[in-house]
Amino acid sequence: MQPVFIRPLTESERSQIGAGLRSSDAFVLRRCQIVLASSGGQHARTIAKQLGCHDQTVRNVIHRFNEVGMAVLKRDSSRPHRLHTAFSGEGLETLQALIHRSPRDFGFPTSLWTQNLLARVSFQLGFTTKVLTGEAIRTMLKRLGINWKRATHRSTSPDPLYQEKKRHEIA
C-alpha cells in the first residue's frame, strides 16, 4: 500500500494546528496531532502507534484533510445519512391497524401482542419483506407515536367480560 501524507500546510493552517494542540477538546487535539505528524513525514502506522488509535483512522483523517482542509477539525454529525425503514408509510398504517386486532384473529392462542409476534405476522401478511426483530417493531411503533405499553393495552379478548375483568385488575 502506498503511504499517504497530507498536502503541504500553509502558515495559517500551521497556526490553527498549533492552537488546536492546546485545545481541551480531545477530538480536535487528536486530529491536530495526526495532521502535524503527517506533515512531518511520519507514516500512518507510526502515527497510529504513537497516538494509540487504528492506522485506518489516521488515513481517514489525512484523506479528509486533503479534501476539506481545516474543516477536518470540526466534528461531523454521527447521525446516519439515510434512514432505512422496514415499513413504508402505508405499511406503518397497516401496522397501526394490526395492533388494534387480536393475535387470535391470526390463529395464535394469545390475546396479547409481543413485538416478535407482530414482526412475524407483519411478514406473513406481506407488510415486510423479511421477519423483523422485536426492536425494529418497537422503533416503528415509536415513529407512530405509540409507546409499546400502550400497544399491549389496546389488545382485546374474545371474552365478553374482558373489559369488566380488566377494570377490576386496575382497581
C-alpha positions as CSV (number, residue, x, y, z in Angstrom):
1,M,0.0,0.0,0.0
2,Q,1.3,3.4,-0.9
3,P,1.9,5.7,2.1
4,V,-0.4,8.6,2.3
5,F,0.5,12.1,3.6
6,I,-1.2,15.4,3.9
7,R,-0.6,18.2,1.4
8,P,1.8,21.0,2.5
9,L,0.4,23.2,5.2
10,T,0.0,27.0,4.8
11,E,1.2,29.3,7.5
12,S,-2.4,30.0,8.5
13,E,-3.1,26.3,8.8
14,R,0.1,25.8,10.9
15,S,-1.0,28.4,13.4
16,Q,-4.5,26.8,13.6
17,I,-2.9,23.4,14.2
18,G,-0.7,24.9,16.9
19,A,-3.8,26.4,18.6
20,G,-5.6,23.0,18.2
21,L,-2.8,21.3,20.0
22,R,-3.7,23.3,23.1
23,S,-7.4,22.5,22.8
24,S,-9.3,21.0,25.6
25,D,-11.4,19.0,23.1
26,A,-9.8,15.6,22.7
27,F,-11.3,15.3,19.2
28,V,-9.6,18.5,17.9
29,L,-6.4,17.6,19.8
30,R,-6.1,14.2,18.2
31,R,-6.9,15.5,14.7
32,C,-4.2,18.2,15.1
33,Q,-1.7,15.6,16.2
34,I,-2.4,13.5,13.2
35,V,-2.2,16.4,10.7
36,L,1.0,17.7,12.3
37,A,2.7,14.3,12.4
38,S,1.8,13.6,8.8
39,S,3.1,17.0,7.7
40,G,6.4,15.9,9.4
41,G,6.6,12.9,7.1
42,Q,5.5,10.2,9.5
43,H,3.6,7.2,8.1
44,A,0.0,6.5,9.2
45,R,1.0,3.3,11.0
46,T,3.7,5.1,13.0
47,I,1.3,7.9,13.9
48,A,-1.4,5.4,14.9
49,K,1.0,3.6,17.2
50,Q,2.1,6.8,18.9
51,L,-1.5,8.0,19.4
52,G,-3.0,4.6,20.3
53,C,-5.5,4.5,17.5
54,H,-6.0,2.4,14.4
55,D,-4.0,3.3,11.3
56,Q,-7.1,3.4,9.2
57,T,-8.3,6.3,11.5
58,V,-5.1,8.2,10.7
59,R,-5.6,7.5,7.0
60,N,-9.2,8.7,7.1
61,V,-8.1,12.0,8.8
62,I,-5.3,12.6,6.3
63,H,-7.6,11.9,3.3
64,R,-10.3,14.2,4.8
65,F,-7.7,17.0,5.5
66,N,-6.6,16.8,1.8
67,E,-10.3,17.1,0.8
68,V,-11.6,19.8,3.1
69,G,-8.6,21.4,4.8
70,M,-9.1,22.7,8.4
71,A,-12.7,21.7,8.4
72,V,-11.4,18.3,9.4
73,L,-11.1,19.7,12.9
74,K,-14.9,20.1,13.2
75,R,-16.8,17.0,14.3
76,D,-19.4,15.8,11.8
77,S,-22.8,14.5,12.8
78,S,-22.8,10.9,13.8
79,R,-26.4,10.5,12.7
80,P,-26.9,8.1,9.8
81,H,-27.2,9.8,6.5
82,R,-30.1,7.6,5.4
83,L,-33.0,6.2,7.5
84,H,-33.7,2.6,6.5
85,T,-37.3,1.8,7.3
86,A,-38.8,-1.6,7.3
87,F,-42.3,-0.3,6.6
88,S,-43.4,2.2,4.0
89,G,-45.8,5.0,5.0
90,E,-48.7,2.7,4.0
91,G,-47.0,-0.2,5.9
92,L,-46.9,1.9,9.1
93,E,-50.7,2.5,8.9
94,T,-51.3,-1.2,8.5
95,L,-49.0,-1.9,11.5
96,Q,-51.1,0.6,13.5
97,A,-54.3,-1.1,12.4
98,L,-52.8,-4.6,13.2
99,I,-52.1,-3.8,16.8
100,H,-55.8,-3.0,17.3
101,R,-56.7,-6.5,16.3
102,S,-56.3,-9.6,18.4
103,P,-53.5,-12.1,17.7
104,R,-56.2,-14.7,17.9
105,D,-57.6,-13.4,14.6
106,F,-54.4,-14.8,13.0
107,G,-54.5,-18.2,14.7
108,F,-52.4,-17.5,17.8
109,P,-53.5,-18.8,21.2
110,T,-52.9,-15.5,23.0
111,S,-54.7,-12.2,23.2
112,L,-51.6,-10.0,23.8
113,W,-49.2,-8.9,21.1
114,T,-45.5,-9.3,21.6
115,Q,-43.0,-7.4,19.4
116,N,-41.8,-10.6,17.9
117,L,-45.3,-11.8,17.2
118,L,-46.1,-8.5,15.5
119,A,-42.9,-8.9,13.4
120,R,-43.9,-12.5,12.4
121,V,-47.5,-11.5,11.4
122,S,-46.3,-8.5,9.5
123,F,-44.1,-10.7,7.4
124,Q,-46.8,-13.3,6.9
125,L,-49.2,-10.7,5.7
126,G,-46.6,-9.2,3.4
127,F,-46.1,-5.9,5.1
128,T,-42.4,-6.5,5.3
129,T,-40.0,-8.4,3.0
130,K,-38.4,-10.3,5.9
131,V,-39.1,-11.1,9.5
132,L,-38.0,-8.2,11.6
133,T,-36.7,-8.1,15.1
134,G,-38.8,-7.0,18.0
135,E,-36.6,-3.9,18.3
136,A,-37.4,-2.9,14.7
137,I,-41.1,-3.2,15.5
138,R,-40.7,-1.1,18.7
139,T,-38.9,1.5,16.6
140,M,-41.7,1.6,14.0
141,L,-44.3,1.9,16.8
142,K,-42.3,4.8,18.3
143,R,-42.3,6.5,14.8
144,L,-46.1,6.3,15.0
145,G,-46.1,7.9,18.5
146,I,-47.1,4.6,20.2
147,N,-45.5,3.6,23.4
148,W,-45.1,-0.2,23.5
149,K,-47.1,-0.4,26.7
150,R,-49.9,1.5,25.0
151,A,-49.9,-1.1,22.2
152,T,-50.3,-4.0,24.6
153,H,-53.1,-2.3,26.4
154,R,-55.1,-1.9,23.2
155,S,-55.3,-5.6,22.9
156,T,-58.8,-7.2,23.1
157,S,-60.1,-10.5,24.2
158,P,-63.0,-12.6,22.9
159,D,-64.2,-12.9,26.5
160,P,-67.4,-10.9,26.8
161,L,-66.5,-9.9,30.4
162,Y,-62.9,-8.8,29.4
163,Q,-63.4,-5.1,30.0
164,E,-65.0,-5.7,33.4
165,K,-62.2,-8.0,34.5
166,K,-59.7,-5.6,33.2
167,R,-61.2,-2.8,35.3
168,H,-61.0,-5.0,38.4
169,E,-57.3,-5.7,37.8
170,I,-56.5,-1.9,37.6
171,A,-58.5,-1.0,40.8
